[in-house]
Amino acid sequence: MTTLSPDGPVDVAIVGGGPAGASLALRLLALGRRPLIVEKEDFPRYHIGESLTGECANLLDELGLGDFMHGAGFPVKRGVMVSGASATAQFWVPVEGLAGDGTRFPATTWQVRRDEFDAKLLDTAVERGALHIKGECVDVLREGNRVCGVTIREADGTTRNIEARAVADCSGQHGFLCRKGVIGPKDRTGYENQVALFAQVKGMRRDPEPNDGSTHIFYGRRHHWAWSIPLDDEVTSVGIVLPKGKLDRNDRSKAEQFAESLSLVNPELIARTQHAEIVSDVHAISNYSYHVRDFTGPGFICVGDSHRFLDPIFSFGVLIALQEAKLAATALNRWLDAPAKMAPLDDYAEAVSRAQAVVEYVIRTFWEFPLVFLRLAHFSHRGDIAEIFSGRLYSENVRDIEAVGLMRDLLAKSGKMAA
Ligand SMILES: Cc1cc2nc3c(=O)[nH]c(=O)nc-3n(C[C@H](O)[C@H](O)[C@H](O)COP(=O)(O)OP(=O)(O)OC[C@H]3O[C@@H](n4cnc5c(N)ncnc54)[C@H](O)[C@@H]3O)c2cc1C
């Protein structure tokens, strides 16, 4: 990949070249702006988060990556199967598209290897003209209360300042602006202390065709679950999420803990992994849920995981990164024209918070009231749940979806979440 150095201030310095950062750069380029991506890792690099929602396909099309996605050989995802501990507690949520007349139709999306997917996004941004520096952002430049650039450290240890008219924090869980005290701190109140252990396996039994490329979620008990996501004809991504404490066993390797955990979650998972063999490193991540308020301000904006991440169970992460990048590009473009007015950044904050609240209603209802969720998804509000799972969360009237209102009211009445 070509690495370029900026000559003079760039429009937007983007911290991190994951899906949020790379797609923000692509959107800014399309608006005639000059973005610079600073990414600390060499791509391709491993990243968890392989299952896409239906709307991701549309967003990737908009970015001109439709042909790549169709030709890359990624497994086709038609929906999500959720299996409870008993055979009767099972439901399927299909990926659905939305036609212009409001009717829904069966659609598909993909499961992606994130090393390949993220590298394609970043490469495309650079090919189309984004500046790219391999380095780590280690500090923020400020003029009064305005953020006006970043200090980066390059591979040889040298540091330099990059001036920018705005800084977009797309650093994911790293939370760059939070660490630097520009925003934050991360609020973890009400978020469970969880740990996820994940690896790639071969020999796992899959759902029958045509759903053999789809996501399967195995429910154990509250906040205790597992996923399987096919990555190609043989390899499956498998993750197990447990309350922290269950896995604080320093005397065991991650591989041993992963193998042991496979038998702890759900009988269907046990049956399917009987002949499975681990073919990758085993990774672990804990305390990944948080919420940072006030994530926009003079000269800065946060996109994707850098300001909020709740729970990976329904695979909203990449969708949120791509969709927030789209909204952030529009907001930054307007703000750069008239930096004294904060309205564009405020509008962005409102739109993404509205969508994130809906994600939170869904996830909290699933954990706090699993039988209610089963009834909504399997019987009374199948279409609404398919709509939400497909990722159409960003319209102004998303809260008017009947199932959203029911979940919001239930959570508020039971004191589990403010309306
Ligand atoms: C256990 C688990 C399972 C998940 N499963 C799914 C799933 O199936 N589907 C899904 O859609 N989502 C899933 N997610 C969420 C998904 O991985 C993230 O939401 C998504 O990657 C967010 O994209 P991003 O661009 O905001 O951040 P990232 O993809 O994390 O990208 C951030 C980039 O910033 C770089 N960076 C960080 N700090 C700096 C710095 N200081 N200077 C320069 N560069 C920096 C990093 O190297 C990285 O490349 C999962 C998450 C977890 C924890």
The ligand as a MOL file (V3000), in Angstrom:
LIG
                    3D

  0  0  0     0  0            999 V3000
M  V30 BEGIN CTAB
M  V30 COUNTS 53 58 0 0 0
M  V30 BEGIN ATOM
M  V30 1 C -16.6970 -10.6960 20.5060 0
M  V30 2 C -17.1540 -9.7820 19.3920 0
M  V30 3 C -17.8110 -10.3190 18.2770 0
M  V30 4 C -18.2560 -9.4670 17.2600 0
M  V30 5 N -18.9540 -9.9880 16.2030 0
M  V30 6 C -19.4520 -9.1460 15.2630 0
M  V30 7 C -20.1660 -9.6580 14.1360 0
M  V30 8 O -20.3490 -10.8580 13.9660 0
M  V30 9 N -20.6270 -8.7580 13.2210 0
M  V30 10 C -20.4300 -7.4110 13.3480 0
M  V30 11 O -20.8810 -6.6330 12.4940 0
M  V30 12 N -19.7300 -6.9110 14.3910 0
M  V30 13 C -19.2320 -7.7370 15.3280 0
M  V30 14 N -18.4950 -7.2330 16.3550 0
M  V30 15 C -18.2570 -5.7870 16.3980 0
M  V30 16 C -17.2780 -5.3080 15.3140 0
M  V30 17 O -16.1020 -6.0500 15.3990 0
M  V30 18 C -16.9910 -3.8170 15.4950 0
M  V30 19 O -18.1960 -3.1620 15.7970 0
M  V30 20 C -16.3790 -3.1890 14.2510 0
M  V30 21 O -15.1170 -3.7410 13.9720 0
M  V30 22 C -16.2350 -1.6790 14.4830 0
M  V30 23 O -15.5230 -1.0750 13.4350 0
M  V30 24 P -14.6240 0.2110 13.7410 0
M  V30 25 O -14.0640 0.6290 12.4340 0
M  V30 26 O -15.3850 1.1560 14.5730 0
M  V30 27 O -13.4420 -0.3260 14.6860 0
M  V30 28 P -12.2330 -1.4420 14.3630 0
M  V30 29 O -12.7630 -2.3460 13.3480 0
M  V30 30 O -11.8430 -1.9440 15.6580 0
M  V30 31 O -11.1330 -0.5390 13.7020 0
M  V30 32 C -10.3700 0.3800 14.4860 0
M  V30 33 C -8.9910 0.5260 13.8520 0
M  V30 34 O -8.3170 1.5950 14.5210 0
M  V30 35 C -6.9510 1.2740 14.6780 0
M  V30 36 N -6.4510 2.0850 15.7910 0
M  V30 37 C -6.8290 2.0030 17.0910 0
M  V30 38 N -6.1980 2.9330 17.8180 0
M  V30 39 C -5.4060 3.6350 16.9750 0
M  V30 40 C -4.5000 4.7180 17.1450 0
M  V30 41 N -4.3110 5.3030 18.3400 0
M  V30 42 N -3.8350 5.1870 16.0700 0
M  V30 43 C -4.0160 4.6060 14.8390 0
M  V30 44 N -4.8500 3.5580 14.6200 0
M  V30 45 C -5.5500 3.0910 15.6760 0
M  V30 46 C -6.9710 -0.2260 14.9630 0
M  V30 47 O -5.7330 -0.8200 14.6610 0
M  V30 48 C -8.1030 -0.6990 14.0500 0
M  V30 49 O -7.6210 -1.1380 12.7980 0
M  V30 50 C -18.0260 -8.0640 17.3640 0
M  V30 51 C -17.3500 -7.5410 18.4760 0
M  V30 52 C -16.9250 -8.3850 19.4820 0
M  V30 53 C -16.2290 -7.7920 20.6670 0
M  V30 END ATOM
M  V30 BEGIN BOND
M  V30 1 1 1 2
M  V30 2 1 2 3
M  V30 3 2 2 52
M  V30 4 2 3 4
M  V30 5 1 4 5
M  V30 6 1 4 50
M  V30 7 2 5 6
M  V30 8 1 6 7
M  V30 9 1 6 13
M  V30 10 2 7 8
M  V30 11 1 7 9
M  V30 12 1 9 10
M  V30 13 2 10 11
M  V30 14 1 10 12
M  V30 15 2 12 13
M  V30 16 1 13 14
M  V30 17 1 14 15
M  V30 18 1 14 50
M  V30 19 1 15 16
M  V30 20 1 16 17
M  V30 21 1 16 18
M  V30 22 1 18 19
M  V30 23 1 18 20
M  V30 24 1 20 21
M  V30 25 1 20 22
M  V30 26 1 22 23
M  V30 27 1 23 24
M  V30 28 2 24 25
M  V30 29 1 24 26
M  V30 30 1 24 27
M  V30 31 1 27 28
M  V30 32 2 28 29
M  V30 33 1 28 30
M  V30 34 1 28 31
M  V30 35 1 31 32
M  V30 36 1 32 33
M  V30 37 1 33 34
M  V30 38 1 33 48
M  V30 39 1 34 35
M  V30 40 1 35 36
M  V30 41 1 35 46
M  V30 42 1 36 37
M  V30 43 1 36 45
M  V30 44 2 37 38
M  V30 45 1 38 39
M  V30 46 1 39 40
M  V30 47 2 39 45
M  V30 48 1 40 41
M  V30 49 2 40 42
M  V30 50 1 42 43
M  V30 51 2 43 44
M  V30 52 1 44 45
M  V30 53 1 46 47
M  V30 54 1 46 48
M  V30 55 1 48 49
M  V30 56 2 50 51
M  V30 57 1 51 52
M  V30 58 1 52 53
M  V30 END BOND
M  V30 END CTAB
M  END
